Structure formats: structure tokens, C-alpha cells
Amino acid sequence: MGYAFALAFSKFFFPTIPTGAYVHYPTISTDMLGSLDTSPALGKGLNAGTGKGLRGSLKKRYWHLFANLYSRVGGSVDVVMTNSSWTASHIRTLWGPVRTKRRKPHAISVVFPPCAVDEIINSIPLTAESEAKREPTILYIAQFRPEKNHTLLLRSFARFLQSHSSSKEKENQPESLKLILIGSVRDASDATRVYELRLLAHELHLTPDHITFITDASFPTILSRLATASIGANCMWNEHFGIGVVEYQAAGLIPVVNDSGGPKMDIVIPWEGGETG
């Protein structure tokens, strides 16, 4: 996982033993530092706009001090791998200068995480017949955590339904359009979050005909939803990689994702002259 402080501690006591880290997500990044001064309306993470006022100034100072310390301890790691180009870019910025000073011979590399692509391809055939059976469904597969930004999708979906319901053209009425949220519930806080999302859906007048919550779904259930949905969503700002987005593509869905992080740099990119999402 790339526990920089633990590795630096080990390096201090055992300086001749090589250390390695596979960094899944930087503990702090330059994007996080920059988000403190941005408007929350821009959707740049949970800490957007929190750098204002006395408390914000102290937080900003603490984050910069922590980033400096993180750079120093991370620079002690001998072999560094990251899970995406986005993660690699930030780790190179933070750890790179210290690694250069310490003459680390191995460059920071990208090793993409394993995805269930083969199993999805074998389970979901992509043919003209199968594509014709897809439903007007938006699928969002993500843990029910704050940074996954489910509220953005619910509000956007409700706004879309409202704007089209007011249309005079009956053929544009999206009666059959549906949003399906699938994710794991780790603890009581996640369960509370799902409950709050259900309340929000009720406030937005999203009926069970338009929205479905599926918690702790089995893999066969996920495969069945991937086989019939049309669009795969990801609302997280700076998703470190985006395994779910890869699985959307493998299943033939059109990914609609936040224009940032791993999905932007590694996954939803032009391929053979065409767009992939």
C-alpha cells in the first residue's frame, strides 16, 4: 500500500535492506493542497474551500508541513510502483526530488491493478443482439463513501428527469430511465450514509421506479447489472485509478466519469481514433 512512514522507520533501523512500495493513493497530493482554495461548487473533493479563515489557514499550514515530511520519508523508499499515471505524477512530484538527492536508481513506475476483465468478457457477450437488449439504465458501482460523491449523481439525475418531464414532446419523456447504485457497506457509518442517500432520493422525488440501491451485491448480481445497463458512472474527483470504470468498458457500457484522476489519464482515453467515454 505504500506506508511511507513505516518504510522510513524500517529504513532507519535496517539501512541496508531494500524497501519497496506499491502506492495505491498518495496520503497527500498537490491537488489536495490546491483544493483548499477552490470553491466547493467546483466539486474538487471533500476539503474544497476549507482553506479560508483562521482555521483554514492553520489547516493549510499543517497540510504543507505534512506534505514536506511525506516527501522526505517517501524519498527513502528504494523501489516505488504506483497504480496509475495520476498517482505516479503526484508521487514523482512529492518524492522525486528527495529520491534524486539520495540517488535512488529505480524510476517510479506504473503497475495497473488487476481487473476482472477476462471474467466479464467471458460472461457478457458483446453482440448486436445483446446490445439491443440493454436498458436505459445508469449504473454506479462504488463503495458508499463520502468521496464517491453519490449525492452529485442523485441531484444530477433528478434534475435531468425534471427537465425532461416538462418537455412537451412525449417521446422525450424518460419514464423508463433508471439509476442503480451498487456498493459495499463496511460499517455503521456507511449504513447511515446509504440511509441518508435514500432520504435525499425521497426529497428529490426519485421513486423506486427510477432509483435502486443494492448493498453488498454478489459478483453474479453485478455481472447481471453490467449486462443490461447502458451507462456506467463515476463521480469521484481524482479517482486514483478506477477499476469499476475498466469493468464498465469491458461490459460494453458507456463510461461517464469525472474529468480527473486515473479515469481521465489512463482509462477513458481515445482508442484507435475514437472516444471511449
Phi, psi and chi 1 to 4 in degrees:
 res  aa     phi    psi   chi1   chi2   chi3   chi4
   1 MET       -  -17.1  -70.4  -65.7  -68.0      -
   2 GLY    85.3   51.5      -      -      -      -
   3 TYR   -78.5   90.4  -63.3  106.9      -      -
   4 ALA   -60.7  -42.8      -      -      -      -
   5 PHE   -69.1  -39.1  -70.0   89.1      -      -
   6 ALA   -65.0  -39.5      -      -      -      -
   7 LEU   -68.2  -39.1  -71.7  171.7      -      -
   8 ALA   -65.4  -38.0      -      -      -      -
   9 PHE   -62.4  -44.1 -174.2   73.7      -      -
  10 SER   -65.1  -38.6  -59.9      -      -      -
  11 LYS   -64.7  -33.7 -163.1   70.1  174.2  176.6
  12 PHE   -63.9  -41.8  176.5   78.3      -      -
  13 PHE   -85.6  -27.6  -75.3  102.3      -      -
  14 PHE  -130.3   71.9  -50.8  101.9      -      -
  15 PRO   -64.8  -21.6   22.4  -33.1      -      -
  16 THR   -90.8   -9.5   60.6      -      -      -
  17 ILE   -88.5  123.7  -62.8  179.1      -      -
  18 PRO   -64.7  146.3  -19.2   32.1      -      -
  19 THR  -121.6  151.6   56.0      -      -      -
  20 GLY  -140.1  151.0      -      -      -      -
  21 ALA  -140.0  136.7      -      -      -      -
  22 TYR  -110.0  104.2 -179.2   54.4      -      -
  23 VAL   -87.6  115.4 -176.1      -      -      -
  24 HIS   -83.4  -38.5  173.7   73.4      -      -
  25 TYR  -159.8  127.8 -163.9   88.1      -      -
  26 PRO   -60.5  138.0  -18.0   29.8      -      -
  27 THR   -57.9  -35.4  -53.6      -      -      -
  28 ILE  -145.5  149.9 -165.5  165.4      -      -
  29 SER  -137.6  164.8   68.3      -      -      -
  30 THR   -66.0  -29.7   52.8      -      -      -
  31 ASP   -65.7  -40.1  -78.0   -7.1      -      -
  32 MET   -62.8  -42.1  -70.9  172.0   61.8      -
  33 LEU   -62.2  -41.8  -64.9  172.3      -      -
  34 GLY   -69.7  -27.9      -      -      -      -
  35 SER   -68.7  -20.6   71.9      -      -      -
  36 LEU   -60.8  -28.4  -65.6  175.5      -      -
  37 ASP  -102.9    7.4  -65.4  -39.0      -      -
  38 THR   -98.5  161.5   61.3      -      -      -
  39 SER   -73.8  138.0  169.3      -      -      -
  40 PRO   -57.7  -24.7  -24.2   34.5      -      -
  41 ALA   -66.0  -19.3      -      -      -      -
  42 LEU   -79.1  -10.1  -63.4  177.6      -      -
  43 GLY    70.5   31.5      -      -      -      -
  44 LYS   -95.0   63.5  -67.8 -169.7  174.1 -178.3
  45 GLY    87.6  175.8      -      -      -      -
  46 LEU   -72.3  -20.9  -58.9  175.3      -      -
  47 ASN  -102.8   10.9  -66.3  -76.0      -      -
  48 ALA   -60.8  129.4      -      -      -      -
  49 GLY    78.9    6.6      -      -      -      -
  50 THR   -91.4   10.6   59.9      -      -      -
  51 GLY   -93.6   12.6      -      -      -      -
  52 LYS   -97.2  154.8  -60.4  177.4 -179.1  178.8
  53 GLY    77.3 -178.8      -      -      -      -
  54 LEU   -63.0  -46.9  176.4   59.9      -      -
  55 ARG   -63.1  -39.7 -175.0  175.2  179.8  178.5
  56 GLY   -66.2  -37.7      -      -      -      -
  57 SER   -64.7  -40.9  -62.9      -      -      -
  58 LEU   -66.0  -39.6  -67.5  174.3      -      -
  59 LYS   -63.8  -42.5 -177.8  174.1 -175.3  176.0
  60 LYS   -63.5  -42.5 -168.1 -175.3  -57.7 -176.5
  61 ARG   -63.6  -42.9 -178.7 -177.8  -67.9  -88.6
  62 TYR   -62.2  -44.6  166.0   71.5      -      -
  63 TRP   -62.3  -40.5  -86.0   24.2      -      -
  64 HIS   -67.3  -40.0  -81.3  -83.6      -      -
  65 LEU   -64.5  -41.4  -71.1  172.6      -      -
  66 PHE   -65.1  -41.0 -179.0   82.6      -      -
  67 ALA   -61.4  -38.4      -      -      -      -
  68 ASN   -65.3  -43.0 -176.6  -90.4      -      -
  69 LEU   -68.0  -40.1 -178.5   59.2      -      -
  70 TYR   -60.3  -38.4 -175.9   63.6      -      -
  71 SER   -64.4  -40.7  -61.2      -      -      -
  72 ARG   -67.5  -46.2  -69.4  177.4  179.0  -86.0
  73 VAL   -73.1  -35.5  -63.1      -      -      -
  74 GLY   -66.2  -29.6      -      -      -      -
  75 GLY   -69.0   -9.8      -      -      -      -
  76 SER   -86.2  -12.7   68.5      -      -      -
  77 VAL   -73.4  134.5 -177.5      -      -      -
  78 ASP   -77.9  -48.9  -64.4  -58.1      -      -
  79 VAL  -119.8  123.9  178.4      -      -      -
  80 VAL  -124.4  125.5  180.0      -      -      -
  81 MET  -122.2  149.0  -61.7  168.9  -72.2      -
  82 THR  -129.2  163.8   64.4      -      -      -
  83 ASN   -92.3   -2.9   65.6  -21.2      -      -
  84 SER  -161.8  166.9   71.1      -      -      -
  85 SER   -66.3  -34.7  -61.3      -      -      -
  86 TRP   -64.6  -47.4  179.0   85.6      -      -
  87 THR   -62.0  -42.6  -54.6      -      -      -
  88 ALA   -60.9  -40.9      -      -      -      -
  89 SER   -60.4  -43.8  174.3      -      -      -
  90 HIS   -73.4  -37.4  -74.6  -79.5      -      -
  91 ILE   -67.4  -37.0  -69.6  -62.3      -      -
  92 ARG   -64.4  -39.0  -71.0 -175.1 -175.5  115.8
  93 THR   -66.2  -42.4  -60.1      -      -      -
  94 LEU   -83.4  -45.6  -67.3  166.4      -      -
  95 TRP   -94.4  -23.2  -65.6    5.3      -      -
  96 GLY   -55.3  -52.1      -      -      -      -
  97 PRO   -58.0  -41.1  -26.9   36.3      -      -
  98 VAL   -69.5  -39.0  178.4      -      -      -
  99 ARG   -63.0  -37.4  -73.4  173.6   55.0   79.6
 100 THR   -64.4  -43.9  -60.4      -      -      -
 101 LYS   -62.3  -35.3  -71.9 -178.4 -179.2  179.6
 102 ARG   -89.5    3.4  -64.7  178.7  179.6  177.7
 103 ARG    57.7   48.4  -62.2 -179.8 -179.9  180.0
 104 LYS   -72.7  124.4  -61.1  -64.8 -178.7 -178.3
 105 PRO   -77.7  -21.9   29.1  -34.7      -      -
 106 HIS   -95.9  127.2  -57.4  -72.0      -      -
 107 ALA   -71.8  152.5      -      -      -      -
 108 ILE   -70.9  125.3  -63.9  172.0      -      -
 109 SER  -117.6  165.4   59.8      -      -      -
 110 VAL  -109.4  126.0  176.2      -      -      -
 111 VAL  -126.9  105.1  178.9      -      -      -
 112 PHE   -64.8  143.5  -64.9  129.4      -      -
 113 PRO   -71.8  157.4   27.0  -35.2      -      -
 114 PRO   -68.1  139.6   24.1  -33.3      -      -
 115 CYS  -127.0  154.8  -56.2      -      -      -
 116 ALA   -83.9   45.6      -      -      -      -
 117 VAL   -65.4  -48.8  171.8      -      -      -
 118 ASP   -60.2  -44.1  -71.3  -20.7      -      -
 119 GLU   -65.6  -38.0 -171.6  164.7   -4.7      -
 120 ILE   -68.0  -44.2  -69.4  173.8      -      -
 121 ILE   -62.1  -39.6  -69.5  175.9      -      -
 122 ASN   -71.9  -25.0  -67.6  -28.3      -      -
 123 SER   -93.6  -26.3  -58.1      -      -      -
 124 ILE  -122.5   96.6  -56.0  175.2      -      -
 125 PRO   -70.7  139.0   26.3  -34.1      -      -
 126 LEU  -107.4   92.5  -61.8 -179.1      -      -
 127 THR  -126.9  169.0   63.0      -      -      -
 128 ALA   -60.1  -37.0      -      -      -      -
 129 GLU   -68.6  -44.0  -67.3   76.2   12.6      -
 130 SER   -68.5  -36.2   64.6      -      -      -
 131 GLU   -68.7  -31.7  -67.4  -55.2  -70.5      -
 132 ALA   -68.0  -20.2      -      -      -      -
 133 LYS   -90.3   -2.4  -64.2  178.4 -178.5  177.9
 134 ARG   -66.6  148.5  -71.9 -166.0 -178.8  -88.9
 135 GLU  -101.3  158.1  -58.2  168.2   -3.1      -
 136 PRO   -75.8   69.9   27.9  -34.3      -      -
 137 THR  -122.4  136.9  -60.6      -      -      -
 138 ILE  -101.9  126.6  -59.4  172.2      -      -
 139 LEU  -113.9  131.2 -176.5   63.9      -      -
 140 TYR  -126.0  110.1 -171.8   14.3      -      -
 141 ILE  -103.8  111.4  -58.3  175.3      -      -
 142 ALA  -166.6  147.9      -      -      -      -
 143 GLN   -59.2  148.3  -69.0 -179.6  -20.8      -
 144 PHE   -82.2   73.3  -72.7  104.2      -      -
 145 ARG  -117.0  154.7  -55.8 -157.3  -42.3 -103.4
 146 PRO   -56.2  -41.6  -23.8   32.9      -      -
 147 GLU   -69.1  -14.3   62.1  -90.3   24.1      -
 148 LYS   -75.1  -12.7  -64.3  -60.1 -177.7  178.7
 149 ASN    58.3   47.7 -150.8   -1.7      -      -
 150 HIS   -62.0  -31.5  -70.1   83.8      -      -
 151 THR   -61.3  -36.6   56.9      -      -      -
 152 LEU   -60.0  -43.6  173.0   64.1      -      -
 153 LEU   -67.7  -41.5 -175.8   56.2      -      -
 154 LEU   -62.5  -45.5  -96.5   65.1      -      -
 155 ARG   -67.0  -39.3  -66.3 -174.6 -174.6  -80.6
 156 SER   -67.0  -40.9  -60.1      -      -      -
 157 PHE   -65.6  -43.0 -174.9   63.4      -      -
 158 ALA   -64.0  -39.3      -      -      -      -
 159 ARG   -64.9  -39.1 -175.3  176.0  178.8 -179.0
 160 PHE   -63.6  -46.2  171.9   79.1      -      -
 161 LEU   -62.5  -40.6  -69.0  179.3      -      -
 162 GLN   -65.8  -42.2 -175.5  178.2   16.0      -
 163 SER   -66.5  -34.9   63.9      -      -      -
 164 HIS   -83.3  -26.6  -79.6 -103.6      -      -
 165 SER   -67.9  -26.3  -65.1      -      -      -
 166 SER   -83.0   -5.1   60.5      -      -      -
 167 SER   -70.1  142.6  172.6      -      -      -
 168 LYS   -81.6  -14.0  -65.8 -178.7  179.9  179.4
 169 GLU   -87.5  110.4  -61.2 -179.9   13.2      -
 170 LYS   -59.9  -30.6  -68.0  -64.5 -177.4  179.9
 171 GLU   -70.8  -14.4   60.8  -89.4   19.6      -
 172 ASN   -92.3   -0.3  -71.5  -25.0      -      -
 173 GLN   -72.8  122.2  -57.4  -91.2  -10.7      -
 174 PRO   -91.9   53.8   33.7  -31.8      -      -
 175 GLU   -59.7  -33.8  -73.8   88.5   -5.7      -
 176 SER   -92.6   -4.7   59.6      -      -      -
 177 LEU   -67.8  136.2 -171.5   61.6      -      -
 178 LYS  -139.1  147.6 -167.1  164.3 -170.8  173.9
 179 LEU  -114.0  127.3  173.5   62.1      -      -
 180 ILE  -120.2  123.2  -60.9  176.0      -      -
 181 LEU  -108.1  119.5  -53.9  177.0      -      -
 182 ILE  -119.9  129.7  -61.6  179.0      -      -
 183 GLY  -168.8  161.6      -      -      -      -
 184 SER   -85.6  152.2   60.8      -      -      -
 185 VAL  -116.4  109.2  174.8      -      -      -
 186 ARG   -81.6  -37.2  -58.1  165.5  -60.7  173.1
 187 ASP  -155.7 -169.5   49.0   31.9      -      -
 188 ALA   -63.6  -34.7      -      -      -      -
 189 SER   -66.1  -37.6   62.6      -      -      -
 190 ASP   -67.0  -40.5  -77.6   -2.4      -      -
 191 ALA   -62.6  -39.5      -      -      -      -
 192 THR   -64.1  -38.6  -59.5      -      -      -
 193 ARG   -64.4  -40.7 -168.5  166.0  -61.8  109.0
 194 VAL   -63.4  -40.9  173.6      -      -      -
 195 TYR   -61.3  -43.1  175.3   73.7      -      -
 196 GLU   -66.5  -34.3  -68.2  171.6  -13.2      -
 197 LEU   -68.0  -37.3  -71.8  171.5      -      -
 198 ARG   -64.6  -39.6  -69.1 -179.1 -174.3  -86.1
 199 LEU   -64.2  -41.6  -70.8  178.8      -      -
 200 LEU   -62.7  -42.5  176.8   60.4      -      -
 201 ALA   -59.2  -40.1      -      -      -      -
 202 HIS   -64.9  -42.7  179.3   73.1      -      -
 203 GLU   -64.0  -31.7  -67.2  172.3    5.3      -
 204 LEU   -86.5    4.5  -64.5  171.4      -      -
 205 HIS    62.4   36.3  -54.7  -67.6      -      -
 206 LEU   -92.2  109.3  -64.6  174.6      -      -
 207 THR   -83.2  166.2   67.2      -      -      -
 208 PRO   -57.3  -20.5  -27.6   36.4      -      -
 209 ASP   -70.3  -20.5  -69.2  -25.3      -      -
 210 HIS  -111.0  -18.5  -78.6  133.1      -      -
 211 ILE  -142.0  141.3 -173.3  167.8      -      -
 212 THR  -135.2  133.3  -61.9      -      -      -
 213 PHE  -106.1  128.5  -68.5   84.5      -      -
 214 ILE  -127.1  113.8  -57.2  175.9      -      -
 215 THR  -103.0  143.3   57.9      -      -      -
 216 ASP    51.6   48.6  -61.7  -36.5      -      -
 217 ALA   -71.3  146.8      -      -      -      -
 218 SER   -74.6  161.8   64.5      -      -      -
 219 PHE   -63.7  -39.8 -168.6   60.6      -      -
 220 PRO   -58.8  -36.3  -28.2   37.3      -      -
 221 THR   -65.7  -42.1  -62.3      -      -      -
 222 ILE   -62.8  -42.3  -67.0  174.6      -      -
 223 LEU   -61.2  -40.4  -74.1  175.4      -      -
 224 SER   -65.0  -37.0   67.8      -      -      -
 225 ARG   -72.8  -38.1  -63.5  -65.2 -177.7  173.4
 226 LEU   -63.7  -32.4  -74.2  170.3      -      -
 227 ALA   -72.3  -23.0      -      -      -      -
 228 THR  -113.1  -17.1   56.6      -      -      -
 229 ALA   -75.7  162.6      -      -      -      -
 230 SER  -110.0  -33.6  -62.5      -      -      -
 231 ILE  -126.4  137.6  -65.7  174.0      -      -
 232 GLY  -113.4  126.2      -      -      -      -
 233 ALA  -107.9  152.6      -      -      -      -
 234 ASN  -147.3  117.5 -174.0  -57.4      -      -
 235 CYS  -105.0    1.5  -59.9      -      -      -
 236 MET   -75.5  134.1  179.8  177.1  170.9      -
 237 TRP   -77.9  130.0  176.2   66.4      -      -
 238 ASN    57.3   47.0  -83.3  -17.5      -      -
 239 GLU   -55.4  128.4  177.0   76.1   79.0      -
 240 HIS   -63.2  -43.1   44.4  -77.4      -      -
 241 PHE  -132.1  -75.8  175.8   63.2      -      -
 242 GLY   117.2   59.2      -      -      -      -
 243 ILE   -57.8  -41.0  -68.6  176.5      -      -
 244 GLY   -60.2  -34.3      -      -      -      -
 245 VAL   -68.7  -39.4 -179.2      -      -      -
 246 VAL   -60.3  -42.2  175.1      -      -      -
 247 GLU   -67.5  -34.4  -66.5  173.7  -12.2      -
 248 TYR   -57.0  -49.6  -67.7  155.2      -      -
 249 GLN   -64.0  -41.7  -69.0 -178.2  -28.6      -
 250 ALA   -62.3  -30.9      -      -      -      -
 251 ALA   -88.7   -2.4      -      -      -      -
 252 GLY    90.3   11.5      -      -      -      -
 253 LEU   -81.5  158.1  -80.4   68.6      -      -
 254 ILE   -90.6  113.7  -59.0  172.0      -      -
 255 PRO   -78.2  131.9   24.4  -28.9      -      -
 256 VAL  -120.3  107.5  177.8      -      -      -
 257 VAL  -130.4  164.6  -58.4      -      -      -
 258 ASN   -63.3  137.5 -168.3  -70.0      -      -
 259 ASP   -79.8   65.0 -171.0   25.4      -      -
 260 SER  -163.4  171.8   64.5      -      -      -
 261 GLY    59.8 -152.5      -      -      -      -
 262 GLY   -61.1  -43.0      -      -      -      -
 263 PRO   -56.3  -39.6  -30.0   38.0      -      -
 264 LYS   -71.8  -40.8  176.2 -177.6 -179.7  179.2
 265 MET   -88.4  -28.2  -61.3 -179.6   68.8      -
 266 ASP  -122.1  -23.2  -66.1  -39.4      -      -
 267 ILE  -114.6  -61.7  -54.8  171.2      -      -
 268 VAL   -87.1   74.4 -174.3      -      -      -
 269 ILE  -127.3  158.0   56.6  176.7      -      -
 270 PRO   -57.7  141.0  -24.6   34.8      -      -
 271 TRP  -139.8  121.6  178.3 -102.8      -      -
 272 GLU    52.1   42.7  -64.8 -177.0  -10.1      -
 273 GLY    81.7    3.9      -      -      -      -
 274 GLY  -126.3  163.4      -      -      -      -
 275 GLU   -82.3  152.0  -62.1  -64.3  -31.0      -
 276 THR  -116.8    9.1   58.7      -      -      -
 277 GLY   165.5      -      -      -      -      -
